[in-house]
């Protein structure tokens, strides 16, 4: 999937107030950019790393530029959590994820559960497959972990997916590892052991786990392969 925004390289200097970062442009100008990421971004940035920012070209927007990616010297890492849902839809539409390649339609943000919206609802006739997409960027020693911070909302999603399986539907946790330096995936028990327990319970209840490793370049993200899930 190509990044359609007008993008340019910079260097990230600091991140603060969760949704803001200061970056240095190639002309040495320092600007503040929007960071669309609610997580801690552990292992995803450090002062002086190269980064990619996009230009909204909207002079009336308070923060005209958006942080899209960072680079740790070995791989580009997706910082913008608005990207993964579009990326997952693209992979599925182009039949790149083998176990999700036989559906006729895809709908986004469909209401389900307890006042929730499923990221992707795949349908074929009367069959339904509920797909929750998680941007997974925390990588330590070749293992991709999710979440990177305790998350009640993520636990709620697991319970709602389990309920869909009980209703006779298919349910999938799709972890998109949007950097290319991981070999396997694991729940981050060292960060939120509750999530790991709930994920194992969901798997026993029929929820499927599909960790997808992406190839990430500064202007394009492509499917690499499904990688091992460590229970």
Helices and strands as residue ranges (DSSP letters): E 6-16, E 20-25, E 30-34, E 50-55, E 65-71, E 76-78, H 83-93, G 98-100, E 105-112, E 116-124, E 127-136, E 138-140, E 143-146, H 152-166, E 170-177, E 184-187, H 193-204, E 208-216, E 221-226, E 228-230
